[in-house]
Amino acid sequence: MRVLLLLATLLALCAPLTGCKRSLSTRDVNEFIDRADDAARKGFAPDICALRGKNFTLNIDFQGHEESYGPTKIEMNRKLFCQEAGKFAKVQIYNLERKSIDISLAPDRKTAVVKAEYEETMPYFEPDVMPSSPHDFRDWQVVKTRDESVVGIEGGDLVFLSTRGDAVQSLLSRKDNPVPFK
């Protein structure tokens, strides 16, 4: 009985330490990315943030639809990322489509690099115009992104440790493209 109690205690202490011989598989990482994509589609910030590690960083080179301006470098830590995710909840019309994914496991199988291409479509609101409703917009913005994320085990869970990417925004007329969603 004492041995069983000791064994149960060791297992309980070991589980949250991530070390406990847990290793990643391509399937684990793919399922995690599917969960992350679903969280983004729902736009619920707590679910989105829960998938980011405590030292998460995001670095994006963003090219807006006005090509006369060069790309903008965006850098965020986890705290700022989560604040911005909270603002995203206001977007009522949103489509996220993953175009490709490539997963490379590290030799120790504790981390993986995920390269993915996405296309996001959502309303575009003119910067200096106050919309009368969430449906008061003329154009769709389409953002095509190439991401390279490092995912790993933290606190027993799989999380994003960092993301680097390039994003390009273009606009489509809502009148000419009434429903760009599949």
C-alpha positions in Angstrom: 0.0 0.0 0.0 2.8 2.4 0.9 4.6 1.7 -2.4 1.4 2.5 -4.3 1.0 5.8 -2.4 4.7 6.7 -3.2 4.2 5.8 -6.9 1.0 7.8 -7.1 2.8 10.8 -5.5 5.7 10.6 -7.8 3.5 10.4 -10.9 1.4 13.4 -9.6 4.6 15.5 -9.1 6.1 14.4 -12.4 3.2 15.2 -14.7 3.4 19.0 -14.5 7.1 19.1 -14.9 6.9 18.4 -18.7 10.1 16.4 -18.5 8.5 13.1 -17.6 9.7 11.6 -20.8 7.0 13.4 -22.8 8.0 13.8 -26.4 6.3 15.4 -29.3 5.0 13.7 -32.4 4.0 15.2 -35.6 0.4 14.2 -34.8 0.6 16.1 -31.4 1.8 19.2 -33.1 -0.7 19.0 -35.9 -3.6 18.6 -33.4 -2.2 21.6 -31.5 -2.1 23.8 -34.6 -5.7 22.7 -35.4 -6.8 23.8 -31.9 -5.0 27.1 -32.3 -6.6 27.7 -35.7 -10.0 26.9 -34.1 -9.4 29.3 -31.2 -8.5 32.1 -33.7 -11.7 31.5 -35.7 -13.7 31.8 -32.5 -11.8 35.0 -31.5 -12.0 34.2 -27.8 -8.9 35.8 -26.3 -8.5 33.6 -23.2 -8.4 30.5 -25.5 -5.9 32.2 -27.9 -3.7 33.3 -25.0 -3.7 30.0 -23.2 -1.9 28.5 -26.3 1.1 30.9 -25.8 4.0 30.3 -23.5 4.9 32.6 -20.7 7.8 34.1 -22.7 6.1 34.0 -26.1 7.2 36.5 -28.7 5.7 37.5 -32.0 7.7 39.2 -34.8 5.9 40.0 -38.0 6.9 42.1 -41.1 3.5 43.5 -42.2 3.0 45.0 -45.7 -0.2 47.0 -45.8 -2.3 47.4 -48.9 -0.7 50.7 -49.7 2.5 49.5 -51.3 4.1 53.0 -51.3 4.8 52.4 -47.6 7.4 49.8 -46.7 6.7 46.9 -44.4 6.0 47.6 -40.8 7.9 45.5 -38.2 5.6 44.3 -35.4 7.1 42.9 -32.2 5.0 41.8 -29.3 5.5 39.9 -26.1 2.8 37.6 -24.6 1.2 40.4 -22.6 0.7 42.7 -25.6 -0.3 39.9 -27.8 -3.1 38.9 -25.4 -4.3 42.5 -25.2 -4.5 42.7 -28.9 -6.3 39.3 -29.1 -8.9 40.8 -26.8 -9.6 43.5 -29.3 -10.0 40.9 -32.0 -13.1 39.6 -30.3 -15.0 42.5 -31.8 -14.5 41.2 -35.3 -17.8 39.5 -36.2 -17.0 38.4 -39.7 -13.8 36.4 -40.0 -12.4 33.6 -42.1 -9.1 31.8 -41.6 -7.9 29.3 -44.1 -4.6 27.4 -43.7 -3.0 26.9 -47.1 -0.1 24.7 -46.1 1.8 23.3 -43.1 5.2 21.8 -42.5 6.2 20.4 -39.2 9.8 19.6 -38.2 10.5 18.0 -34.9 13.7 18.8 -33.0 16.0 15.8 -32.4 15.1 15.7 -28.7 11.3 15.9 -29.6 10.7 18.6 -27.0 10.1 21.3 -29.6 9.0 21.6 -33.2 9.2 24.2 -35.9 5.9 24.8 -37.7 6.0 26.6 -41.1 2.5 27.5 -42.3 0.8 29.7 -44.8 -2.6 31.3 -44.0 -5.2 33.5 -45.6 -7.4 35.6 -43.4 -10.4 37.6 -44.6 -12.3 40.1 -42.5 -13.9 43.6 -42.9 -11.6 46.5 -43.5 -12.6 49.7 -41.7 -11.1 52.9 -43.0 -8.7 54.3 -40.3 -10.4 57.7 -40.1 -14.0 56.7 -40.6 -16.2 55.7 -37.6 -18.5 52.8 -38.8 -22.1 52.9 -37.7 -22.2 49.1 -37.3 -19.8 46.1 -37.6 -21.3 45.6 -41.0 -20.6 49.1 -42.2 -17.6 48.6 -44.5 -16.7 48.8 -48.2 -13.8 46.4 -48.5 -12.6 43.0 -47.3 -9.1 42.9 -46.2 -7.2 39.7 -47.1 -4.0 39.0 -45.2 -1.7 36.3 -46.5 0.8 35.2 -43.9 3.8 32.9 -43.9 4.6 31.9 -40.3 7.4 30.0 -38.7 6.5 29.1 -35.1 8.4 27.2 -32.5 6.1 25.1 -30.3 7.2 23.2 -27.2 6.1 21.8 -23.9 5.7 24.2 -21.0 4.0 23.4 -17.8 2.9 20.0 -19.3 1.1 21.7 -22.2 2.1 22.3 -25.8 2.3 26.0 -26.4 3.7 28.5 -28.9 7.1 29.7 -27.8 7.6 32.2 -30.6 6.3 33.1 -34.0 8.0 35.0 -36.9 6.3 35.8 -40.1 5.6 37.9 -43.1 2.1 39.2 -43.8 0.8 41.0 -46.9 -2.6 42.8 -46.8 -4.7 43.4 -49.9 -8.3 44.8 -50.2 -11.2 43.4 -52.2 -14.3 45.4 -52.9 -17.2 44.1 -50.9 -19.6 45.0 -53.7 -17.6 42.9 -56.2 -17.0 40.1 -53.7 -20.0 39.8 -51.5 -19.1 36.7 -49.6 -15.4 35.6 -49.8 -15.9 32.7 -47.4 -16.0 29.1 -48.3 
